[in-house]
Amino acid sequence: LAKTTQPISMDSYEGQEVNITCSHNNIATNDYITWYQQFPSQGPRFIIQGYKTKVTNEVASLFIPADRKSSTLSLPRVSLSDTAVYYCLVGERNRDDKIIFGKGTRLHILP
Amino acid sequence: EPEVTQTPSHQVTQMGQEVILRCVPISNHLYFYWYRQILGQKVEFLVSFYNNEISEKSEIFDDQFSVERPDGSNFTLKIRSTKLEDSAMYFCASTGSDSYEQYFGPGTRLTVT
């Protein structure tokens, strides 16, 4: 599994766009990049997954440069309810594979 | 939207007692997992389960732990003799054949006194 590095914590304000960058220099050809979100006292929740370029859904966008050695999760116009821990995961897509969570990025949205 | 459910939401037990944590995965899902999160720490993988058998287990998942899918809907985690260090949030997750994302339940907070 490729090692990932992401900031331990970030602060932002309501209404701002938040970008969380994850480094994964050793990403392999078959690896995908996946982000999960965890609110306090809740289970993690899948946000978005991508392989290259850009992926967008109703929650976030994921930007992946051509070399795929990093990726950026973009949350448009955050609100207080976006305060959570965000985990960047890199690995092959296998349905019976465990998820190895790191410490993630603790995002704190201020009013 | 379908969701994974877990019961109880909070379980308090005495050291040495057996506990069973229950999960109802999403109905057409085939892959099942248990994770735990000690307060303030990372989410840790315990075990994965597919086709009525364990696919993989971590070092945490020792002989005191067992999993079972007793019927077509429930997935249980049993801790035979609880220790103080078993106190944690326990999350169940499941994945379907048409997706790669894991759907997590809300968790059971286990407190061992």
Contacts between the chains, C-beta under 8 A, distances in Angstrom:
chain1	res1	chain2	res2	distance
A	32	B	100	7.8
A	34	B	101	7.6
A	38	B	43	7.4
A	41	B	89	7.4
A	41	B	107	7.3
A	41	B	109	7.9
A	42	B	106	6.0
A	42	B	107	6.9
A	43	B	4	7.7
A	43	B	91	4.5
A	43	B	93	7.2
A	43	B	104	3.1
A	43	B	105	5.6
A	43	B	106	5.9
A	43	B	107	5.4
A	44	B	43	6.3
A	44	B	91	7.5
A	44	B	102	7.9
A	44	B	104	5.2
A	45	B	104	6.6
A	46	B	101	3.8
A	46	B	102	6.9
A	46	B	103	7.4
A	49	B	100	7.1
A	49	B	101	7.0
A	93	B	100	4.5
A	94	B	100	7.7
A	95	B	30	7.7
A	95	B	31	5.2
A	95	B	95	5.1
A	95	B	96	8.0
A	95	B	97	7.0
A	95	B	99	7.8
A	95	B	100	6.0
A	96	B	31	5.0
A	96	B	48	5.8
A	96	B	50	5.2
A	96	B	55	5.0
A	96	B	56	7.6
A	96	B	95	7.7
A	97	B	48	7.8
A	98	B	33	6.7
A	98	B	45	4.1
A	98	B	48	5.6
A	98	B	56	6.1
A	98	B	58	7.7
A	99	B	33	7.9
A	99	B	35	7.7
A	99	B	43	7.7
A	99	B	45	6.7
A	99	B	102	6.2
A	100	B	45	6.6
A	101	B	42	5.2
A	101	B	43	4.2
A	101	B	44	7.5
A	102	B	42	6.7
A	103	B	42	5.9
